[in-house]
Amino acid sequence: MSDGLPPLRDVIERFDLGAKKSLGQHFLLDLNITRKIAREVSVTGDDVVLEIGPGPGGLTRALLDTGARVVAIERDNRCIDALKELEDFYPNKLETIESDALRIDELEMLGAKAPVKIVANLPYNISTELLIKWLKAGPKLWSRMALMFQKEVADRILAAPGSKTYGRLSVIAQATATPMRAFDLPARAFTPPPKVDSTVVVFDPPTEPFDTVKALEAVTQAAFSQRRKMLRSSLKSVFGQTLGQALEQAGVKETVRAEDVSVSQYKLLSSLKAD
């Protein structure tokens, strides 16, 4: 158990780990909260967990306490020595890789360890980009994810058709996974406190296989970049002369706008685009 380790605030002071705004860092030091995150994805000693941006290792400790093996990707080289102490405390359980999570090929890096559980207090400035990357990789990479976002981003991920927050991120997330709100966290839970509250979102694999993500990206990009236009105008660049037929097959009226089309209808349109 992590009870024999020094307090995280002492680790931050000893290794001079003041959070960097440029890296979107907001450290989560409360072990009650980090253990709750680990429970949300039912991490056990049989699991391999991928963690992004562990920082001083608050969430990492909670994950290691379950007995799981953790692969931690950390871009900030100041944190590496602090994480090495965790490697020594949990022999053969923690592998720390100094790298940029946006640039790595997770499937190549993990090899036979995949699929894994992904658990992370994501840096706010790259959270959406990382999520899309992992959603596109799909169940080959992950069996479950618990990810921390700004509450506003989480609301967009979970939004329903017809709402103001429903958009491209909502459609892609809900088409490629089953996302669920786990719990919200106030800004004061973090060091330093961000200007906004946060939300942990849990992602399960999609209920049915979905392999037309590239086409879905093209369809949603066209639809939501001109969201005030009717689909008969906004999707013309994607479907050309076959647009009317595609909309009819998907059960979508030509006069509706992007935010009024359901995720299942967007999935149908993407399958027609991919044909």
Long-range contacts (C-beta under 8 A, 24 or more apart in sequence): 1-65, 2-31, 2-61, 2-62, 2-64, 2-65, 2-89, 4-89, 5-61, 5-85, 5-86, 5-89, 8-56, 8-57, 8-58, 8-61, 9-191, 11-56, 11-57, 11-82, 11-85, 12-56, 12-191, 14-82, 15-56, 15-78, 15-79, 15-81, 15-82, 16-78, 17-55, 17-56, 17-78, 17-79, 17-82, 19-55, 19-191, 19-192, 20-76, 23-53, 23-75, 23-76, 23-123, 23-125, 24-123, 24-124, 24-125, 24-126, 24-127, 25-53, 25-55, 25-76, 25-123, 26-121, 26-124, 26-190, 26-191, 26-192, 26-193, 26-194, 27-55, 27-56, 27-58, 27-121, 27-190, 27-191, 28-58, 28-59, 28-121, 28-148, 28-189, 28-190, 28-191, 29-56, 29-58, 29-191, 30-58, 30-189, 31-58, 31-61, 31-62, 33-185, 33-189, 34-58, 34-59, 34-61, 34-62, 34-63, 35-62, 35-65, 36-183, 37-62, 37-119, 37-121, 37-146, 37-148, 37-182, 37-200, 38-62, 38-63, 38-65, 38-66, 38-119, 38-146, 40-146, 40-182, 40-183, 40-200, 40-202, 41-117, 41-119, 41-144, 41-145, 41-146, 41-202, 42-144, 43-68, 43-117, 43-119, 44-68, 47-116, 47-117, 48-110, 48-113, 48-116, 48-117, 49-116, 49-117, 49-118, 49-119, 50-106, 50-110, 50-116, 50-117, 50-118, 50-119, 50-120, 50-142, 51-118, 51-119, 51-120, 52-101, 52-118, 52-120, 52-122, 52-123, 52-130, 53-101, 53-120, 53-121, 53-122, 53-123, 54-79, 54-83, 54-96, 55-79, 55-121, 56-82, 57-82, 57-83, 57-86, 58-121, 59-119, 59-120, 59-121, 60-86, 60-94, 61-86, 63-119, 64-90, 64-93, 64-94, 67-93, 68-93, 68-117, 69-93, 69-94, 69-95, 69-113, 70-94, 70-95, 71-95, 71-97, 71-109, 71-110, 71-113, 71-116, 72-96, 72-97, 73-97, 73-99, 73-101, 73-104, 74-98, 74-99, 75-99, 75-100, 75-101, 101-126, 101-130, 102-126, 102-129, 102-130, 102-133, 106-134, 106-137, 106-141, 107-137, 107-140, 107-141, 110-141, 114-140, 114-141, 114-142, 115-139, 115-140, 115-141, 115-142, 115-143, 116-141, 116-142, 116-143, 117-142, 117-143, 117-144, 117-145, 117-146, 118-142, 118-144, 118-145, 118-146, 118-147, 119-145, 119-146, 119-147, 120-146, 120-147, 120-148, 121-148, 122-147, 122-148, 122-149, 124-149, 124-150, 124-194, 127-153, 128-153, 128-169, 131-157, 131-173, 132-169, 132-172, 135-172, 135-173, 135-176, 135-177, 135-203, 135-213, 136-176, 136-213, 138-176, 138-205, 138-206, 138-210, 138-213, 139-205, 139-206, 142-203, 142-205, 143-205, 144-202, 144-203, 144-204, 144-205, 145-177, 145-202, 145-203, 146-182, 146-200, 146-201, 146-202, 146-203, 147-200, 147-201, 147-203, 148-185, 148-198, 148-199, 148-200, 149-198, 149-199, 149-201, 150-194, 150-196, 150-197, 150-198, 150-199, 151-184, 151-196, 151-197, 151-198, 151-199, 152-196, 153-199, 154-181, 154-198, 154-199, 154-201, 155-199, 157-201, 158-201, 161-259, 161-260, 161-261, 161-262, 161-263, 162-259, 162-260, 163-259, 164-259, 166-259, 167-224, 167-227, 167-258, 167-259, 168-220, 168-221, 168-223, 168-224, 170-263, 171-216, 171-220, 171-263, 171-266, 172-213, 172-216, 172-217, 172-220, 173-203, 174-263, 175-206, 175-210, 175-213, 175-216, 175-263, 175-266, 175-267, 175-270, 176-206, 176-210, 176-213, 177-203, 177-204, 177-205, 177-206, 178-203, 178-204, 178-205, 178-206, 178-207, 179-203, 180-204, 210-267, 212-267, 212-270, 212-271, 212-273, 212-274, 213-270, 214-274, 215-270, 215-271, 215-273, 215-274, 216-266, 216-267, 216-270, 218-270, 218-273, 219-266, 219-269, 219-270, 219-273, 220-258, 220-266, 223-258, 223-261, 223-266, 224-258, 224-259, 226-258, 227-257, 227-258, 227-259, 228-257, 229-257, 230-254, 230-255, 230-256, 230-257, 231-255, 231-256, 231-257, 231-258, 231-261, 234-258, 235-269, 238-273, 239-272, 239-273, 242-272, 246-272, 246-273
